[in-house]
Amino acid sequence: LDVLLELRDAGGALVAESNPATQVRASILNQNVSAGSYFIHIHGVGAGSVTGTGYSDYGSIGRYYLDVTSSGTVSYTHLT
């Protein structure tokens, strides 16, 4: 699983992202934000050229876990 992890605000604007240069087992994003609503977008991505040494996003699927740490109250909804 090769992922692009995006943090977006309530209006959809990109706040921060994590897109490791190589396939890894974890994509880490540390970001301090003000109180409000935010969304996490997780995308399977590819790298390089499919005809060269890279791969497409086709195979970048799999199970993921999200761990959120906050000093305040956190509520979440899983959207598909």
SEVEX-641603 format. One record per residue: x, y, z of N, C-alpha, C, CB in turn; residue in one letter; residue number from 1. Coordinates in nm, 3 decimals. Glycine has a CB too. Example, Ala and Ser with C-alpha at 12.3 -4.5 7.8 and 13.67 -1.06 7.14 Angstrom:
<rs>
<r n_u="1.319" n_v="-0.569" n_w="0.780" ca_u="1.230" ca_v="-0.450" ca_w="0.780" c_u="1.320" c_v="-0.330" c_w="0.780" cb_u="1.131" cb_v="-0.447" cb_w="0.905" residu="a" num="1"/>
<r n_u="1.285" n_v="-0.225" n_w="0.708" ca_u="1.367" ca_v="-0.106" ca_w="0.714" c_u="1.290" c_v="0.003" c_w="0.787" cb_u="1.408" cb_v="-0.060" cb_w="0.572" residu="s" num="2"/>
</rs>
This chain:
<rs>
<r n_u="0.085" n_v="-0.118" n_w="0.000" ca_u="0.000" ca_v="0.000" ca_w="0.000" c_u="0.089" c_v="0.124" c_w="0.000" cb_u="-0.097" cb_v="0.000" cb_w="0.122" residu="l" num="1"/>
<r n_u="0.076" n_v="0.204" n_w="-0.101" ca_u="0.148" ca_v="0.330" ca_w="-0.111" c_u="0.041" c_v="0.439" c_w="-0.105" cb_u="0.236" cb_v="0.340" cb_w="-0.243" residu="d" num="2"/>
<r n_u="0.045" n_v="0.523" n_w="-0.003" ca_u="-0.064" ca_v="0.618" ca_w="0.017" c_u="-0.018" c_v="0.763" c_w="0.016" cb_u="-0.133" cb_v="0.589" cb_w="0.146" residu="v" num="3"/>
<r n_u="-0.112" n_v="0.847" n_w="-0.021" ca_u="-0.103" ca_v="0.991" ca_w="-0.005" c_u="-0.207" c_v="1.024" c_w="0.101" cb_u="-0.129" cb_v="1.070" cb_w="-0.141" residu="l" num="4"/>
<r n_u="-0.163" n_v="1.081" n_w="0.212" ca_u="-0.249" ca_v="1.118" ca_w="0.323" c_u="-0.264" c_v="1.268" c_w="0.324" cb_u="-0.193" cb_v="1.067" cb_w="0.459" residu="l" num="5"/>
<r n_u="-0.388" n_v="1.317" n_w="0.315" ca_u="-0.414" ca_v="1.460" ca_w="0.312" c_u="-0.503" c_v="1.501" c_w="0.429" cb_u="-0.479" cb_v="1.501" cb_w="0.179" residu="e" num="6"/>
<r n_u="-0.473" n_v="1.614" n_w="0.489" ca_u="-0.557" ca_v="1.676" ca_w="0.590" c_u="-0.618" c_v="1.800" c_w="0.526" cb_u="-0.477" cb_v="1.712" cb_w="0.721" residu="l" num="7"/>
<r n_u="-0.751" n_v="1.807" n_w="0.524" ca_u="-0.820" ca_v="1.920" ca_w="0.462" c_u="-0.913" c_v="1.985" c_w="0.563" cb_u="-0.900" cb_v="1.874" cb_w="0.337" residu="r" num="8"/>
<r n_u="-0.932" n_v="2.117" n_w="0.548" ca_u="-1.022" ca_v="2.188" ca_w="0.639" c_u="-1.167" c_v="2.173" c_w="0.593" cb_u="-0.983" cb_v="2.338" cb_w="0.647" residu="d" num="9"/>
<r n_u="-1.260" n_v="2.234" n_w="0.664" ca_u="-1.402" ca_v="2.218" ca_w="0.636" c_u="-1.439" c_v="2.266" c_w="0.496" cb_u="-1.484" cb_v="2.294" cb_w="0.739" residu="a" num="10"/>
<r n_u="-1.364" n_v="2.360" n_w="0.441" ca_u="-1.389" ca_v="2.411" ca_w="0.307" c_u="-1.323" c_v="2.329" c_w="0.198" cb_u="-1.344" cb_v="2.551" cb_w="0.297" residu="g" num="11"/>
<r n_u="-1.245" n_v="2.228" n_w="0.236" ca_u="-1.178" ca_v="2.143" ca_w="0.140" c_u="-1.036" c_v="2.185" c_w="0.106" cb_u="-1.257" cb_v="2.137" cb_w="0.016" residu="g" num="12"/>
<r n_u="-0.988" n_v="2.294" n_w="0.166" ca_u="-0.851" ca_v="2.341" ca_w="0.138" c_u="-0.749" c_v="2.248" c_w="0.203" cb_u="-0.832" cb_v="2.487" cb_w="0.188" residu="a" num="13"/>
<r n_u="-0.641" n_v="2.221" n_w="0.132" ca_u="-0.534" ca_v="2.135" ca_w="0.184" c_u="-0.462" c_v="2.206" c_w="0.297" cb_u="-0.436" cb_v="2.097" cb_w="0.072" residu="l" num="14"/>
<r n_u="-0.453" n_v="2.140" n_w="0.412" ca_u="-0.382" ca_v="2.194" ca_w="0.529" c_u="-0.242" c_v="2.133" c_w="0.536" cb_u="-0.461" cb_v="2.165" cb_w="0.660" residu="v" num="15"/>
<r n_u="-0.233" n_v="2.002" n_w="0.514" ca_u="-0.104" ca_v="1.933" ca_w="0.520" c_u="-0.119" c_v="1.799" c_w="0.448" cb_u="-0.057" cb_v="1.913" cb_w="0.667" residu="a" num="16"/>
<r n_u="-0.004" n_v="1.742" n_w="0.407" ca_u="-0.008" ca_v="1.611" ca_w="0.342" c_u="0.117" c_v="1.532" c_w="0.375" cb_u="-0.024" cb_v="1.626" cb_w="0.191" residu="e" num="17"/>
<r n_u="0.107" n_v="1.401" n_w="0.359" ca_u="0.220" ca_v="1.311" ca_w="0.375" c_u="0.217" c_v="1.215" c_w="0.257" cb_u="0.215" cb_v="1.235" cb_w="0.512" residu="s" num="18"/>
<r n_u="0.326" n_v="1.215" n_w="0.180" ca_u="0.338" ca_v="1.127" ca_w="0.066" c_u="0.483" c_v="1.078" c_w="0.060" cb_u="0.298" cb_v="1.200" cb_w="-0.067" residu="n" num="19"/>
<r n_u="0.515" n_v="0.975" n_w="0.140" ca_u="0.653" ca_v="0.926" ca_w="0.143" c_u="0.702" c_v="0.890" c_w="0.004" cb_u="0.664" cb_v="0.803" cb_w="0.234" residu="p" num="20"/>
<r n_u="0.831" n_v="0.911" n_w="-0.021" ca_u="0.889" ca_v="0.888" ca_w="-0.152" c_u="0.893" c_v="0.741" c_w="-0.191" cb_u="1.028" cb_v="0.945" cb_w="-0.157" residu="a" num="21"/>
<r n_u="0.887" n_v="0.652" n_w="-0.095" ca_u="0.889" ca_v="0.509" ca_w="-0.122" c_u="0.775" c_v="0.442" c_w="-0.050" cb_u="1.024" cb_v="0.447" cb_w="-0.081" residu="t" num="22"/>
<r n_u="0.743" n_v="0.320" n_w="-0.092" ca_u="0.639" ca_v="0.245" ca_w="-0.022" c_u="0.684" c_v="0.221" c_w="0.121" cb_u="0.608" cb_v="0.111" cb_w="-0.094" residu="q" num="23"/>
<r n_u="0.598" n_v="0.253" n_w="0.213" ca_u="0.627" ca_v="0.233" ca_w="0.354" c_u="0.505" c_v="0.175" c_w="0.422" cb_u="0.670" cb_v="0.365" cb_w="0.422" residu="v" num="24"/>
<r n_u="0.524" n_v="0.128" n_w="0.541" ca_u="0.412" ca_v="0.071" ca_w="0.614" c_u="0.338" c_v="0.177" c_w="0.695" cb_u="0.461" cb_v="-0.039" cb_w="0.706" residu="r" num="25"/>
<r n_u="0.388" n_v="0.300" n_w="0.696" ca_u="0.322" ca_v="0.406" ca_w="0.772" c_u="0.342" c_v="0.540" c_w="0.702" cb_u="0.375" cb_v="0.412" cb_w="0.917" residu="a" num="26"/>
<r n_u="0.237" n_v="0.617" n_w="0.697" ca_u="0.243" ca_v="0.754" ca_w="0.650" c_u="0.210" c_v="0.840" c_w="0.771" cb_u="0.145" cb_v="0.781" cb_w="0.527" residu="s" num="27"/>
<r n_u="0.302" n_v="0.925" n_w="0.812" ca_u="0.286" ca_v="1.000" ca_w="0.936" c_u="0.266" c_v="1.147" c_w="0.904" cb_u="0.408" cb_v="0.981" cb_w="1.028" residu="i" num="28"/>
<r n_u="0.168" n_v="1.206" n_w="0.971" ca_u="0.139" ca_v="1.347" ca_w="0.954" c_u="0.119" c_v="1.408" c_w="1.092" cb_u="0.013" cb_v="1.369" cb_w="0.864" residu="l" num="29"/>
<r n_u="0.205" n_v="1.502" n_w="1.128" ca_u="0.192" ca_v="1.575" ca_w="1.254" c_u="0.153" c_v="1.718" c_w="1.220" cb_u="0.325" cb_v="1.570" cb_w="1.338" residu="n" num="30"/>
<r n_u="0.039" n_v="1.763" n_w="1.269" ca_u="-0.008" ca_v="1.895" ca_w="1.235" c_u="-0.091" c_v="1.952" c_w="1.350" cb_u="-0.089" cb_v="1.893" cb_w="1.106" residu="q" num="31"/>
<r n_u="-0.054" n_v="2.069" n_w="1.399" ca_u="-0.136" ca_v="2.139" ca_w="1.497" c_u="-0.239" c_v="2.221" c_w="1.421" cb_u="-0.050" cb_v="2.229" cb_w="1.591" residu="n" num="32"/>
<r n_u="-0.365" n_v="2.212" n_w="1.463" ca_u="-0.473" ca_v="2.284" ca_w="1.397" c_u="-0.562" c_v="2.353" c_w="1.501" cb_u="-0.556" cb_v="2.189" cb_w="1.308" residu="v" num="33"/>
<r n_u="-0.633" n_v="2.454" n_w="1.457" ca_u="-0.730" ca_v="2.522" ca_w="1.542" c_u="-0.854" c_v="2.434" c_w="1.555" cb_u="-0.767" cb_v="2.661" cb_w="1.484" residu="s" num="34"/>
<r n_u="-0.939" n_v="2.466" n_w="1.651" ca_u="-1.065" ca_v="2.394" ca_w="1.667" c_u="-1.145" c_v="2.408" c_w="1.538" cb_u="-1.146" cb_v="2.447" cb_w="1.788" residu="a" num="35"/>
<r n_u="-1.217" n_v="2.304" n_w="1.500" ca_u="-1.298" ca_v="2.307" ca_w="1.379" c_u="-1.313" c_v="2.169" c_w="1.320" cb_u="-1.238" cb_v="2.401" cb_w="1.277" residu="g" num="36"/>
<r n_u="-1.367" n_v="2.164" n_w="1.201" ca_u="-1.387" ca_v="2.037" ca_w="1.130" c_u="-1.277" c_v="2.017" c_w="1.027" cb_u="-1.526" cb_v="2.035" cb_w="1.062" residu="s" num="37"/>
<r n_u="-1.226" n_v="1.896" n_w="1.022" ca_u="-1.120" ca_v="1.860" ca_w="0.929" c_u="-1.151" c_v="1.723" c_w="0.870" cb_u="-0.981" cb_v="1.861" cb_w="0.998" residu="y" num="38"/>
<r n_u="-1.095" n_v="1.699" n_w="0.755" ca_u="-1.115" ca_v="1.573" ca_w="0.686" c_u="-0.980" c_v="1.512" c_w="0.649" cb_u="-1.203" cb_v="1.593" cb_w="0.560" residu="f" num="39"/>
<r n_u="-0.972" n_v="1.380" n_w="0.662" ca_u="-0.855" ca_v="1.306" ca_w="0.619" c_u="-0.892" c_v="1.236" c_w="0.489" cb_u="-0.807" cb_v="1.203" cb_w="0.730" residu="i" num="40"/>
<r n_u="-0.813" n_v="1.257" n_w="0.386" ca_u="-0.831" ca_v="1.188" ca_w="0.259" c_u="-0.714" c_v="1.093" c_w="0.241" cb_u="-0.841" cb_v="1.290" cb_w="0.139" residu="h" num="41"/>
<r n_u="-0.744" n_v="0.967" n_w="0.210" ca_u="-0.640" ca_v="0.867" ca_w="0.190" c_u="-0.653" c_v="0.815" c_w="0.047" cb_u="-0.651" cb_v="0.751" cb_w="0.295" residu="i" num="42"/>
<r n_u="-0.548" n_v="0.830" n_w="-0.031" ca_u="-0.548" ca_v="0.789" ca_w="-0.171" c_u="-0.438" c_v="0.687" c_w="-0.193" cb_u="-0.530" cb_v="0.912" cb_w="-0.264" residu="h" num="43"/>
<r n_u="-0.468" n_v="0.582" n_w="-0.266" ca_u="-0.364" ca_v="0.493" ca_w="-0.314" c_u="-0.294" c_v="0.562" c_w="-0.431" cb_u="-0.422" cb_v="0.354" cb_w="-0.356" residu="g" num="44"/>
<r n_u="-0.163" n_v="0.562" n_w="-0.432" ca_u="-0.088" ca_v="0.630" ca_w="-0.537" c_u="0.016" c_v="0.537" c_w="-0.599" cb_u="-0.019" cb_v="0.756" cb_w="-0.482" residu="v" num="45"/>
<r n_u="0.067" n_v="0.575" n_w="-0.714" ca_u="0.174" ca_v="0.504" ca_w="-0.781" c_u="0.302" c_v="0.584" c_w="-0.772" cb_u="0.138" cb_v="0.476" cb_w="-0.927" residu="g" num="46"/>
<r n_u="0.404" n_v="0.533" n_w="-0.837" ca_u="0.533" ca_v="0.602" ca_w="-0.837" c_u="0.608" c_v="0.568" c_w="-0.964" cb_u="0.617" cb_v="0.566" cb_w="-0.712" residu="a" num="47"/>
<r n_u="0.679" n_v="0.666" n_w="-1.015" ca_u="0.760" ca_v="0.642" ca_w="-1.133" c_u="0.678" c_v="0.607" c_w="-1.255" cb_u="0.858" cb_v="0.533" cb_w="-1.106" residu="g" num="48"/>
<r n_u="0.741" n_v="0.541" n_w="-1.350" ca_u="0.679" ca_v="0.501" ca_w="-1.474" c_u="0.644" c_v="0.353" c_w="-1.470" cb_u="0.772" cb_v="0.531" cb_w="-1.593" residu="s" num="49"/>
<r n_u="0.521" n_v="0.321" n_w="-1.508" ca_u="0.477" ca_v="0.182" ca_w="-1.507" c_u="0.562" c_v="0.098" c_w="-1.603" cb_u="0.328" cb_v="0.171" cb_w="-1.546" residu="v" num="50"/>
<r n_u="0.605" n_v="0.158" n_w="-1.713" ca_u="0.688" ca_v="0.085" ca_w="-1.810" c_u="0.835" c_v="0.082" c_w="-1.769" cb_u="0.674" cb_v="0.147" cb_w="-1.949" residu="t" num="51"/>
<r n_u="0.870" n_v="0.158" n_w="-1.666" ca_u="1.008" ca_v="0.161" ca_w="-1.618" c_u="1.019" c_v="0.084" c_w="-1.487" cb_u="1.057" cb_v="0.306" cb_w="-1.599" residu="g" num="52"/>
<r n_u="1.068" n_v="0.153" n_w="-1.387" ca_u="1.090" ca_v="0.089" ca_w="-1.257" c_u="0.980" c_v="0.122" c_w="-1.156" cb_u="1.224" cb_v="0.130" cb_w="-1.202" residu="t" num="53"/>
<r n_u="0.872" n_v="0.187" n_w="-1.199" ca_u="0.767" ca_v="0.227" ca_w="-1.107" c_u="0.648" c_v="0.133" c_w="-1.107" cb_u="0.720" cb_v="0.364" cb_w="-1.140" residu="g" num="54"/>
<r n_u="0.536" n_v="0.184" n_w="-1.059" ca_u="0.412" ca_v="0.107" ca_w="-1.049" c_u="0.296" c_v="0.206" c_w="-1.051" cb_u="0.410" cb_v="0.018" cb_w="-0.920" residu="y" num="55"/>
<r n_u="0.179" n_v="0.156" n_w="-1.087" ca_u="0.060" ca_v="0.241" ca_w="-1.092" c_u="-0.011" c_v="0.239" c_w="-0.957" cb_u="-0.036" cb_v="0.194" cb_w="-1.205" residu="s" num="56"/>
<r n_u="-0.112" n_v="0.321" n_w="-0.944" ca_u="-0.191" ca_v="0.321" ca_w="-0.821" c_u="-0.288" c_v="0.203" c_w="-0.815" cb_u="-0.269" cb_v="0.452" cb_w="-0.809" residu="d" num="57"/>
<r n_u="-0.299" n_v="0.126" n_w="-0.922" ca_u="-0.392" ca_v="0.014" ca_w="-0.929" c_u="-0.371" c_v="-0.085" c_w="-0.814" cb_u="-0.375" cb_v="-0.058" cb_w="-1.062" residu="y" num="58"/>
<r n_u="-0.248" n_v="-0.115" n_w="-0.782" ca_u="-0.219" ca_v="-0.211" ca_w="-0.675" c_u="-0.205" c_v="-0.149" c_w="-0.537" cb_u="-0.095" cb_v="-0.285" cb_w="-0.708" residu="g" num="59"/>
<r n_u="-0.222" n_v="-0.018" n_w="-0.527" ca_u="-0.206" ca_v="0.048" ca_w="-0.397" c_u="-0.339" c_v="0.052" c_w="-0.323" cb_u="-0.151" cb_v="0.192" cb_w="-0.416" residu="s" num="60"/>
<r n_u="-0.381" n_v="-0.066" n_w="-0.286" ca_u="-0.503" ca_v="-0.080" ca_w="-0.207" c_u="-0.469" c_v="-0.163" c_w="-0.085" cb_u="-0.619" cb_v="-0.147" cb_w="-0.291" residu="i" num="61"/>
<r n_u="-0.550" n_v="-0.155" n_w="0.015" ca_u="-0.526" ca_v="-0.235" ca_w="0.134" c_u="-0.591" c_v="-0.174" c_w="0.255" cb_u="-0.378" cb_v="-0.250" cb_w="0.158" residu="g" num="62"/>
<r n_u="-0.567" n_v="-0.232" n_w="0.366" ca_u="-0.625" ca_v="-0.191" ca_w="0.492" c_u="-0.538" c_v="-0.083" c_w="0.554" cb_u="-0.640" cb_v="-0.310" cb_w="0.589" residu="r" num="63"/>
<r n_u="-0.601" n_v="0.012" n_w="0.619" ca_u="-0.526" ca_v="0.116" ca_w="0.688" c_u="-0.590" c_v="0.145" c_w="0.823" cb_u="-0.519" cb_v="0.244" cb_w="0.602" residu="y" num="64"/>
<r n_u="-0.512" n_v="0.203" n_w="0.910" ca_u="-0.556" ca_v="0.243" ca_w="1.043" c_u="-0.522" c_v="0.390" c_w="1.061" cb_u="-0.489" cb_v="0.156" cb_w="1.154" residu="y" num="65"/>
<r n_u="-0.609" n_v="0.459" n_w="1.131" ca_u="-0.589" ca_v="0.601" ca_w="1.157" c_u="-0.585" c_v="0.622" c_w="1.307" cb_u="-0.700" cb_v="0.686" cb_w="1.091" residu="l" num="66"/>
<r n_u="-0.480" n_v="0.686" n_w="1.354" ca_u="-0.463" ca_v="0.714" ca_w="1.496" c_u="-0.455" c_v="0.865" c_w="1.512" cb_u="-0.336" cb_v="0.643" cb_w="1.555" residu="d" num="67"/>
<r n_u="-0.549" n_v="0.923" n_w="1.586" ca_u="-0.554" ca_v="1.068" ca_w="1.605" c_u="-0.529" c_v="1.099" c_w="1.752" cb_u="-0.691" cb_v="1.127" cb_w="1.560" residu="v" num="68"/>
<r n_u="-0.439" n_v="1.193" n_w="1.777" ca_u="-0.411" ca_v="1.238" ca_w="1.913" c_u="-0.456" c_v="1.383" c_w="1.924" cb_u="-0.260" cb_v="1.223" cb_w="1.949" residu="t" num="69"/>
<r n_u="-0.530" n_v="1.414" n_w="2.029" ca_u="-0.583" ca_v="1.549" ca_w="2.044" c_u="-0.592" c_v="1.585" c_w="2.192" cb_u="-0.721" cb_v="1.561" cb_w="1.977" residu="s" num="70"/>
<r n_u="-0.576" n_v="1.713" n_w="2.220" ca_u="-0.595" ca_v="1.760" ca_w="2.357" c_u="-0.742" c_v="1.793" c_w="2.382" cb_u="-0.506" cb_v="1.884" cb_w="2.385" residu="s" num="71"/>
<r n_u="-0.823" n_v="1.791" n_w="2.278" ca_u="-0.966" ca_v="1.820" ca_w="2.290" c_u="-1.050" c_v="1.700" c_w="2.252" cb_u="-1.004" cb_v="1.939" cb_w="2.203" residu="g" num="72"/>
<r n_u="-1.178" n_v="1.723" n_w="2.233" ca_u="-1.271" ca_v="1.618" ca_w="2.195" c_u="-1.263" c_v="1.593" c_w="2.044" cb_u="-1.414" cb_v="1.655" cb_w="2.236" residu="t" num="73"/>
<r n_u="-1.259" n_v="1.467" n_w="2.008" ca_u="-1.253" ca_v="1.429" ca_w="1.866" c_u="-1.372" c_v="1.339" c_w="1.836" cb_u="-1.117" cb_v="1.357" cb_w="1.831" residu="v" num="74"/>
<r n_u="-1.444" n_v="1.372" n_w="1.731" ca_u="-1.548" ca_v="1.283" ca_w="1.682" c_u="-1.519" c_v="1.256" c_w="1.535" cb_u="-1.691" cb_v="1.344" cb_w="1.701" residu="s" num="75"/>
<r n_u="-1.560" n_v="1.143" n_w="1.485" ca_u="-1.528" ca_v="1.111" ca_w="1.346" c_u="-1.640" c_v="1.032" c_w="1.282" cb_u="-1.397" cb_v="1.033" cb_w="1.338" residu="y" num="76"/>
<r n_u="-1.643" n_v="1.039" n_w="1.151" ca_u="-1.735" ca_v="0.962" ca_w="1.067" c_u="-1.655" c_v="0.907" c_w="0.951" cb_u="-1.856" cb_v="1.050" cb_w="1.017" residu="t" num="77"/>
<r n_u="-1.673" n_v="0.780" n_w="0.923" ca_u="-1.603" ca_v="0.718" ca_w="0.811" c_u="-1.689" c_v="0.736" c_w="0.686" cb_u="-1.574" cb_v="0.567" cb_w="0.838" residu="h" num="78"/>
<r n_u="-1.634" n_v="0.802" n_w="0.586" ca_u="-1.703" ca_v="0.822" ca_w="0.459" c_u="-1.638" c_v="0.736" c_w="0.353" cb_u="-1.702" cb_v="0.971" cb_w="0.416" residu="l" num="79"/>
<r n_u="-1.716" n_v="0.681" n_w="0.265" ca_u="-1.658" ca_v="0.600" ca_w="0.156" c_u="-1.668" c_v="0.672" c_w="0.026" cb_u="-1.728" cb_v="0.465" cb_w="0.146" residu="t" num="80"/>
</rs>
